[in-house]
Amino acid sequence: MGQEKRQGYENCILTFAVTGVNVLLMGIFFDFYFDLNDDTMMRDIMAGLYSGVPDGHNMQTLYPLGAALALCYRLCREIPWYGLFLFLCQFGCFFLLGLRLCGSVDDFSVSQADKTCHRYAKKGLKAAILLGLAIMMWGTWLLHMVNMQYTITCAMLCAAAVFRFMTTLRGTGAGRLVRDNIASVLLVVLAFQLRSEMLLLTLPFMAFAMWFCWWEESPFLSAKKMKKYGAVAGLMFLGMGLSLLIDSAAYGSEEWKDFRRFFDARTTVYDFYQEVVTQDEYRDALCELGVSPAKQTLLRNYNFGLDEEIDTGMLEEVASYAADSVGGARDWGKIFKDSLLFYRYRTVHLDDAPYNLLVLLGYAANAILYVILFLEERKTSVGESAGKNVPLSETAGKQPAGRLLWRMAQLAMLFAMRSALWLFVLVRGRDPERITHSLYLVEFVLLAGMLIRCLAGRWERRGRFLLCGLAIPFLLVSLGNFPGIVRAAQADQARREGILRDWQAIDSYCRTHSESFYFEDVYSTVAFSGKLFAGGGKSPANYDIAGGWMCKSPLYREKLSHFGIETAQEALTGSGVYFIMSDAEAKERGVDWLTDFYAERELDAEIEESDRINENFGVYRIRTSE
């Protein structure tokens, strides 16, 4: 026990040091950003920058996590809690992977002949593994480490949980298995609270990890196995179930229930049937549903917050029409066939490199290891048969061949499962990088866990050499991708810096004119995202976008009421309320759509530019006369 503790302390110190160096280097060469404006909005809600009071109702995370972060902001507004949370989660996952890899090295058996050098060999192997892990992080995952997004963070939490479970010592009892996987349970529950949909999408990989470990142990069916694996799975589902119950209670008011229906209908329309509001061929059908041309324009440019008549009932009718008419008219057979071809293309071509290459290498490395194990086991089986004078034809390769067949079947089952997940994503037409990269990550980590689990404790020095040999292709792919991903990160940082300057200019302008309120055109500001550790004020910002996923929520109403505004459409025609739009959007779409919106209400609107923000944005005033 003393030796295990000492090894544990050494592993923690070594892994923490390597993690710290990586954090330091990334902090020197890059800034840390929120990847999308979704996280910036979530930060603003929980920090109290949106409504004035820190609130856990951010609609993206489950309420327990949102409330916990909001409480932290209530205790100290100066600390960027949400950014710090994502940062610690992502680098914490790197730390947990490295720590478990070091622990797996300790599981290698040591013979008497190897005792003189095994301590130094293991330390050297641990250092090499951590260096390799850092190379892979920099060469493949750099953009996601410096531009953090809660969906990606959820996938990293799930990946860490899968790897920790896969590398748990074999043959442990129920109590030991549960204790060793408390961290895995907590990681899964935390991931579920952070981004439920992403965790559910990657949860089959955790299920496969449990099934893989279950099958390795004999006998296949036993009360002991059911008890210990059932306990771990039960704790995970218990944590997720409690999280859902608390979340449901927190959003239990009639106002939040209505907004959740609005939110779901909006998601259906924009995420799956966007052509209904963007293509002219559906204009007549929408008019029959009561969606006038002016309202259709607001739905098309996302500024639906300007019209109070675009409510839950209207959006649900549009969503229902889209699902029945547009979705029903789609040739799902052709869509499935095209998705299957696209899936095959993405699996083997370089468009998704290096992620698909690493996954394919993971399958190849496991297959190669299984063949090597088969040859080694067959050789041992033949030797034992010769010693017992048993005819070779009766025993040679019998059990080893069966094990090889089953191991290959496991790889095939995993590939079939991942194919089903990919087709689910592609057929639905929702395959942004934050989803596809997440799938690649969790699958790759599972394959790495399978490799480590088969190697740990099998051979002495030979096992270590084999592990290093199998790792070389992964490192070569990461090293080959390193120059390109660094250049991409540098270009991305320069782009974000320019966008951030515009956002800071708008923020500074609005706060300087604190007596006024400003609605922002959605497409003019959709690219904005803040720095991860940027601080904020304690009062609500006197501006808001004219659409988006929090528009018309109870918090949105609360924010507007703080500035004496009941509805956007009425406030914009009064004094002290303005509309901000970029010159690029004004040039492309003009401002006549605003005139048409008020003309539909029998108001003669005059749109005039009253001020400028930097060189890229205009501040517009709307005057109306009946």
C-alpha positions, 0 to 999 in steps of 0.5 A: 500500500505504501508503494502504491501511494508513493507511485500515486504521488509521483504520478500526480506530481509528474502529470501536474507538472506536464499539464502546467507547462502546457498551460503556460505555453498556450497562455504565452502563445495564444489567448483563450476565447469562448469559441461561440457567442453561445458561451458568451451569452451563457456567461452573461446570464450566470454572471448577472450581466444579462438581467442584472442578477446572476441566474442559473436559467441559461437554457443550455446547461441543466439548472444544477450546474447553472445555479452553482456557477451563478452562486459563485458569481453572486459570491464574487463577481470579479472572478470569471467563473464560467471561463475558469470552469471550462478551462479547468474541465478541459485541462483537468481532463488532460490531467486525468488522462495523463494520470491514468496513463502513468498508473497503467504503466505501474500495472506492467509486471516486472520479472526478477531480471528486470528489477534492477532497472524497472524503476528508471524504465517506468519513470522514463516511460511515464515521461515519454507517454506524457510528452506524447500526450502533449504532442497529440493535444497540440497537434490535433486538439489545439484549436479546441483548447484555446477556443473553448465551447461547452459542447466540446468540453462535455465530450472531453469529460465523457472521454475522460470518464470512458478512459478511466473506466477502461483502464480500471484494474481487472478482477476488482470487487464491487466496492473497489470498482465503484470507488475507482470509478467515482470520478468517472461517474462524476464526470458523466453526470457533470457532462450531462449537466453541461450539455445533455444532448452531447452526453447522450450522443456519446453515452453509447461509447461508455456503454460499450466500455462497460460491456467490453470490461464485462465480457473480459471477466469470467464467468460471463453471467454472475451475481458479482459482475451484475452487482459491480457493473450495475452499481457504476451504471446505476450511480450514473443514471441516478445522477442524471435523473436527479439532475433532470428532476431539479432542472424540471422543477427550476423551469416549472413556472408557466412562463418558463414552460411556455418559453421552453415550448417556444425554444423547442419550436425555434430549434426545430425550425432553424436547426432542421427545416431552415429552408422554410423561413429562408426560401421564397417557395414557402412564402405563400404557405407561411402566409396561410399560417398567419405569418405575414411577409414582414414577419417572414423577413424577421424570421429570415434575418433572426430579428423575430424579437422585434415582433410580439406576434411571433410567439410560441403558438405561431412558431409551433405552427411553423414547426409543425408545418415544416415537420409534416410538409417539408420533412414529409416530402423529403426522400429519406431513402435518398437522404440515407443513401447520400448520408451513407456515401458521405459517411464513407467519404469522411471516414477515409478521406483527409477532409476530417484529418487528423481526427479520422486518421487517428481513429482508423489508426486506433482500430489498426493498432488494436487489430495488430495487437490482437494478432500478436496476442494470438501468436503469443498465446498460440505459441504458449498453448503449443508448448503446454500441449507438447509438455503434456504429450497431447496431440497437436491437432487436438489443442493447437490454437483452439482457444487462442483462435477463438479469442482472436475471433472474438476480439476482432468481433468486438472491433467490428461491433464498435465500428458498427455502433459508431457508424450508427451514431454517425448516420444519425447525425448525418441524416438529421443534417446537423454535423458541425465540427463541435459534434463530429470532432466530439465523436472522433475524440470519445471513440479514439479515447475508447480505442486507446483504452482498449489498447491499454487494457489489453497491454497492461500486466501482460509482458514486462519489457516487451509490453513497454516496447510494444506500447511505444511501437504502437504509439509511433504512428499516432505521434507522427500524425500529430507531429505532421499536423502540428505546423498547420494547426498552429498556423490555423490557430494564429490566423483564427486568433487574429480574426477573433481579435478584430471581431473583438475590437468591434464588440468592445467598441459597441459595448463601450459606446452603449455603456457610455450612453447609459441613458439609452437602450440598443437593439442589435441586428442578429447577423451583425453581431453573431460572430462576436465571442469574448475572451475566456477570462474577461471580467464584466460589470455588475449592472445589466448591459443596456443592449441586447440582440433582436433575436436569438435563443434567450429572446422572449424568455422570462429573463429577457422580459426582466431585462427589458423591464429593468430599462423601462421597456415593455416590447421592442417594437414599441420602444424603438419608435420612442425616444432613447432606444436605437437599432445597431446594424453593421454596414456590411449587413445594411449594404446587403439587406438594407433597412427597408425591412424595418420600414415594411415591418412598421408599415404592416402596423399602419405606421409610416416609419423613417429610418435614419442613421443617428451615430456611428460606432467605429467605421463598421456600425451604424446606430439607427433611429426609427421615427414613425407617424400614423 
